[in-house]
Amino acid sequence: MKKKTGYAAAFQAAFPYTIPVLTGDEVRSAYICLPETYTHDINRRFPVLYMFDGHNLFFDTHATYGKSWGLKEYMEYTHTPLIIVGIECNHSPDHGRLQEYSPYDFTLPKEGKITGKGKITMDWLTHTFKPYIDTHYRTLSDREHTFIAGSSMGGLMSIYALLYYNQFFSRAAALSPSLWIAPNDFMQMIRRSRPLPGSILYMDYGSREMKQHRKMDQAFAQAANLLLDKNIYLNCRIVPDGEHCEASWEQQIPFFINTLMYHL
C-alpha cells in the first residue's frame, strides 16, 4: 500500500500518565493520533477510539514484540476523521496485564490464579482518563461517537466495556478476544448484560489461532449468538489464516475501522 502524499496524521508524542488505584505512581504512556483535519479545521470535533495495548499500535520500536499494527500509516492513507487514543498496558512480571485486562478471576496452568481488575481499569478509564481527553482535545464526547477496541485480552476488555459501560461506548472492536481463559464466565458476562439497543460490535478470530484452543470454534459461535440475543449489531468474522499477532491484526484494520465509523 502506497502512502498518499499531502497528508500526515497529527501524531502527538506519547504523554505520561498514572493509574494510582492500580499501580500507584508508576508512569505509563498514552499515544494520541489526530487526523490531519484536526489542525486545519479548528472548529471541528471528532469521534474517539480508545484502544488497549497502545504501545503496540503505532511504532515498531515501542511494540512488545518489535512489530506494531502500523495504525498511523493506515490513518494517513485513508484520511479517517477519527482520534485514536492508545493506552499502554501494565508490563509488570506478576501478570499485571492479565489482571487489569480481565473482568473476572480465572486460573491458568502456568500463571496460576489471576485476580481480575477489569472493573477498576474501566472505572478509571471512563471517570478519570476519558474526561481528561475530552477536556484537552476536540472530541465528540457523547456515547454515539465514543468507541473502544483491543486484541487478545484487550479484545475481551472491549466486549466487557461495550456491555457494561455502554453508557459511554456505543461501538467496540474485539480482535482475537481471549474467550478461552474462562469461557463459562465469558458467556455469563454476556447473559447478565443489558446494553442499549443498536450497540455495534466487530469481533473476529483467526482460523489458525482458533485451532490452538479446544472447542474454540464452538465458543466463538456461542458468544456470537448470545451477543445477537442482546440486540447487538454484530460484524463477526473468521479470518482466513489469521494468527494471534500484530501482523495479523494489522490486516484487519480496514474491517474494524469501517465498522466503527459506519454511517457516521
CORWOGI-V992592 format. One record per pair of residues at least 24 apart in sequence whose C-alpha atoms are under 10 Angstrom apart, sorted by the first residue. I is the first residue (numbers start at 1). J is the second residue. D is the distance in whole Angstrom. If there is no record, write none. Layout:
I J D
I J D
This chain:
1 73 10
1 74 9
1 77 9
2 73 10
2 77 8
3 73 7
3 74 9
3 76 7
3 77 5
3 78 9
4 73 10
4 76 8
4 77 6
4 78 9
4 79 9
5 76 9
5 77 9
6 36 10
6 76 9
7 35 9
7 36 7
7 37 9
7 75 10
7 76 6
7 77 8
7 78 9
7 79 8
8 34 9
8 35 8
8 36 6
8 37 10
8 72 9
8 73 9
8 75 8
8 76 5
8 77 8
8 79 9
9 33 7
9 34 6
9 35 5
9 36 5
9 37 9
9 38 9
9 39 10
9 72 7
9 73 8
9 74 10
9 75 7
9 76 5
9 77 9
9 79 8
9 80 9
9 81 10
9 83 10
10 34 5
10 35 6
10 36 6
10 37 9
10 38 8
10 39 8
10 72 9
10 76 9
10 83 10
11 35 8
11 36 9
11 58 10
11 72 8
11 83 10
11 84 10
12 85 10
14 54 10
14 55 9
14 85 10
14 86 9
14 87 10
14 88 10
16 88 10
17 87 10
17 88 10
17 129 9
18 129 10
19 120 10
19 121 9
19 124 7
19 125 9
19 128 9
19 129 9
20 124 9
21 120 8
21 121 9
21 124 8
22 90 9
22 96 9
22 99 10
22 100 8
22 117 8
22 120 8
22 121 8
22 124 9
23 90 8
23 92 10
23 96 9
26 90 9
27 88 10
27 90 10
28 55 10
28 87 8
28 88 6
28 89 8
28 90 8
28 91 9
29 54 8
29 55 8
29 86 8
29 87 7
29 88 6
29 89 9
30 54 7
30 55 8
30 85 7
30 86 6
30 87 5
30 88 6
30 89 10
31 55 7
31 57 9
31 58 8
31 84 8
31 85 6
31 86 5
31 87 7
31 88 8
32 58 10
32 83 7
32 84 6
32 85 5
32 86 6
32 87 9
32 133 10
32 137 10
33 58 9
33 71 9
33 72 7
33 75 9
33 82 8
33 83 6
33 84 5
33 85 7
33 86 8
34 72 9
34 75 9
34 76 10
34 80 10
34 81 8
34 82 7
34 83 5
34 84 7
34 85 9
34 137 9
34 138 10
35 72 10
35 75 7
35 76 8
35 78 10
35 79 7
35 80 7
35 81 6
35 82 6
35 83 6
35 84 9
36 75 9
36 76 8
36 79 7
36 80 9
36 81 8
36 82 10
37 79 8
37 80 9
37 81 7
37 82 10
38 81 8
38 82 9
38 83 9
38 137 10
38 138 8
42 138 9
43 138 8
44 138 7
44 139 9
44 140 9
45 81 9
45 82 9
45 83 9
45 137 8
45 138 5
45 139 5
45 140 6
45 141 9
46 81 7
46 82 6
46 83 6
46 84 10
46 137 9
46 138 7
46 139 5
46 140 5
46 141 8
46 145 8
46 146 9
47 81 8
47 82 5
47 83 6
47 84 9
47 138 9
47 139 6
47 140 5
47 141 7
47 142 9
47 143 10
47 144 8
47 145 5
47 146 6
47 147 8
47 260 10
47 261 9
47 264 9
48 81 9
48 82 6
48 83 5
48 84 6
48 85 7
48 130 10
48 133 9
48 134 9
48 137 10
48 138 10
48 139 7
48 140 7
48 141 8
48 142 10
48 143 10
48 144 10
48 145 6
48 146 5
48 147 6
48 148 8
48 169 10
49 82 7
49 83 6
49 84 5
49 85 6
49 86 8
49 145 8
49 146 6
49 147 5
49 148 5
49 149 7
49 169 9
49 171 9
49 172 9
49 173 10
49 257 9
49 260 9
49 261 10
50 83 9
50 84 6
50 85 5
50 86 6
50 87 7
50 125 9
50 130 9
50 146 8
50 147 6
50 148 5
50 149 6
50 150 9
50 158 9
50 169 10
50 172 9
51 84 7
51 85 6
51 86 5
51 87 6
51 88 9
51 147 9
51 148 6
51 149 5
51 150 5
51 151 9
51 154 8
51 155 9
51 158 8
51 172 10
51 173 9
52 85 9
52 86 6
52 87 5
52 88 7
52 89 7
52 101 9
52 148 8
52 149 7
52 150 5
52 151 8
52 152 10
52 153 9
52 154 5
52 155 8
52 157 8
52 158 8
53 86 7
53 87 6
53 88 5
53 89 5
53 90 9
53 97 9
53 101 10
53 149 10
53 150 7
53 151 8
53 152 10
53 153 9
53 154 7
54 84 9
54 85 7
54 86 4
54 87 4
54 88 5
54 89 7
54 150 9
55 86 7
55 87 7
55 88 5
55 89 8
56 86 9
56 87 10
56 88 8
56 89 10
56 246 8
57 84 10
57 85 10
57 86 7
57 87 10
57 88 10
57 150 10
57 246 8
57 249 10
57 250 9
58 86 9
63 246 9
64 91 9
64 246 10
65 245 9
65 246 9
66 246 9
67 245 9
67 246 6
67 247 7
67 250 10
68 245 9
68 246 6
68 247 7
68 249 9
68 250 8
69 245 9
69 246 5
69 247 6
69 248 8
69 249 7
69 250 5
69 251 8
69 252 10
69 253 8
70 246 9
70 247 9
70 249 10
70 250 7
70 251 9
70 253 9
71 250 7
71 253 8
74 250 9
74 253 8
74 254 8
75 253 10
75 254 10
75 257 10
78 254 9
80 257 9
80 258 9
80 261 9
81 261 9
81 264 10
82 139 9
82 140 10
82 145 10
82 257 10
82 261 8
83 137 9
83 138 9
83 139 8
83 140 10
83 146 10
84 147 9
84 148 9
85 130 10
85 133 9
85 148 9
86 148 10
86 149 10
86 150 10
87 125 9
87 129 10
89 154 9
97 153 8
97 154 9
98 153 7
98 154 9
99 153 10
100 153 9
100 154 10
100 157 9
101 152 9
101 153 6
101 154 6
101 155 9
101 156 8
101 157 6
101 158 9
101 160 10
102 153 7
102 154 8
102 156 7
102 157 6
102 160 9
102 178 9
102 181 10
103 156 8
103 157 7
103 160 7
103 161 9
103 185 9
103 186 9
103 189 9
104 182 9
104 185 7
104 186 9
104 189 9
105 181 10
105 182 9
105 185 9
106 181 7
106 182 6
106 183 10
106 185 9
107 181 8
107 182 8
108 181 7
108 182 9
118 156 10
118 157 7
118 160 8
118 161 9
119 157 9
119 160 9
119 161 9
119 164 9
119 165 10
121 157 9
122 157 9
122 158 10
122 160 9
122 161 7
122 164 9
122 165 8
123 161 10
123 165 9
126 161 10
126 165 8
126 167 10
126 168 7
126 169 9
127 168 10
130 168 9
141 168 9
141 169 10
142 167 9
142 168 7
142 169 9
142 170 9
143 167 6
143 168 5
143 169 5
143 170 6
143 171 9
144 168 8
144 169 7
144 170 5
144 171 8
144 199 9
144 264 9
145 169 8
145 170 7
145 171 8
145 260 9
145 261 9
145 264 8
146 170 6
146 171 7
146 172 9
146 260 9
147 171 5
147 172 5
147 173 8
147 200 9
147 201 10
147 260 7
147 261 9
148 172 5
148 173 7
148 174 9
148 201 10
148 260 9
149 173 5
149 174 6
149 175 8
149 201 9
149 202 9
149 203 10
149 256 9
149 257 10
149 260 9
150 174 6
150 175 6
150 176 9
150 177 8
150 249 10
151 175 4
151 176 6
151 177 6
151 178 8
151 203 10
151 204 10
151 205 10
151 244 9
151 245 9
151 246 9
151 249 8
152 176 5
152 177 4
152 178 5
152 179 9
152 205 10
152 244 8
152 245 9
153 177 6
153 178 5
153 179 9
153 181 9
154 178 8
155 179 9
155 202 10
155 203 8
155 204 9
156 181 10
156 186 9
156 203 10
158 201 9
158 203 10
159 186 10
159 189 10
159 190 9
159 201 8
159 202 9
159 203 9
159 227 10
160 186 9
160 189 8
160 190 8
160 193 9
162 193 10
162 194 10
162 195 7
162 196 10
162 199 8
162 200 8
162 201 8
162 232 10
163 189 8
163 190 7
163 191 10
163 192 9
163 193 6
163 194 7
163 195 5
163 196 9
163 199 9
163 201 10
163 227 9
163 230 9
163 232 9
164 189 9
164 190 9
164 192 9
164 193 6
164 194 7
164 195 7
165 193 10
165 194 10
165 195 8
166 193 10
166 194 9
166 195 6
166 196 7
166 199 8
167 195 8
167 196 8
169 195 10
169 199 8
169 200 9
170 195 9
170 196 8
170 197 10
170 198 8
170 199 5
170 200 6
170 201 9
170 260 9
171 198 9
171 199 6
171 200 5
171 201 6
171 202 8
171 232 10
171 233 9
171 259 9
171 260 6
171 261 9
172 199 8
172 200 6
172 201 5
172 202 6
172 203 8
172 234 10
172 256 9
172 257 10
172 259 9
172 260 7
173 200 8
173 201 6
173 202 5
173 203 6
173 204 9
173 234 10
173 235 9
173 255 10
173 256 6
173 257 8
173 259 8
173 260 8
174 201 8
174 202 6
174 203 5
174 204 7
174 205 9
174 236 10
174 256 9
175 202 8
175 203 6
175 204 5
175 205 6
175 206 9
175 237 10
175 244 9
175 248 10
175 249 7
175 252 8
175 253 10
175 256 9
176 203 7
176 204 6
176 205 5
176 206 7
176 209 8
176 210 9
176 220 10
176 238 10
176 239 10
176 242 9
176 243 9
176 244 7
176 245 9
176 249 8
177 203 8
177 204 8
177 205 7
177 220 9
177 244 10
178 205 10
179 213 10
179 216 8
179 219 8
179 220 8
179 223 9
180 210 10
180 212 10
180 213 7
180 214 8
180 215 9
180 216 7
180 219 8
180 220 9
181 213 10
183 216 9
183 219 7
183 220 9
183 222 10
183 223 9
184 219 9
186 219 10
186 223 8
187 219 9
187 222 8
187 223 6
187 224 10
187 226 8
187 227 9
188 223 10
188 226 10
190 223 8
190 224 10
190 226 7
190 227 7
190 229 10
190 230 8
191 223 10
191 226 7
191 227 8
191 229 9
191 230 8
192 230 10
193 227 10
193 230 8
194 230 7
194 231 10
195 227 10
195 230 7
195 231 8
195 232 8
196 230 9
196 231 8
196 232 8
197 230 8
197 231 6
197 232 7
197 233 9
198 230 10
198 231 7
198 232 6
198 233 6
198 234 10
199 230 9
199 231 8
199 232 5
199 233 6
199 234 9
200 231 9
200 232 6
200 233 5
200 234 6
200 235 8
200 259 8
200 260 8
200 262 10
201 227 9
201 232 7
201 233 6
201 234 5
201 235 6
201 236 8
201 256 9
201 259 8
201 260 8
202 232 10
202 233 9
202 234 6
202 235 5
202 236 6
202 237 8
202 255 8
202 256 6
202 257 9
202 258 10
202 259 7
202 260 8
203 234 7
203 235 6
203 236 5
203 237 7
203 238 9
203 255 10
203 256 8
204 235 8
204 236 6
204 237 5
204 238 6
204 239 7
204 242 9
204 249 10
204 252 9
204 255 10
204 256 9
205 236 9
205 237 7
205 238 5
205 239 6
205 240 9
205 241 10
205 242 7
205 243 8
205 244 8
205 249 10
206 237 8
206 238 6
206 239 5
206 240 6
206 241 6
206 242 4
206 243 5
206 244 7
206 245 10
206 248 8
206 249 9
207 237 10
207 238 6
207 239 6
207 240 5
207 241 5
207 242 5
207 243 7
207 244 10
208 238 10
208 239 9
208 240 8
208 241 5
208 242 6
208 243 6
208 244 8
209 239 10
209 241 8
209 242 7
209 243 5
209 244 6
209 245 9
210 238 9
210 239 10
210 241 10
210 242 9
210 243 8
210 244 9
233 259 10
234 259 9
235 259 7
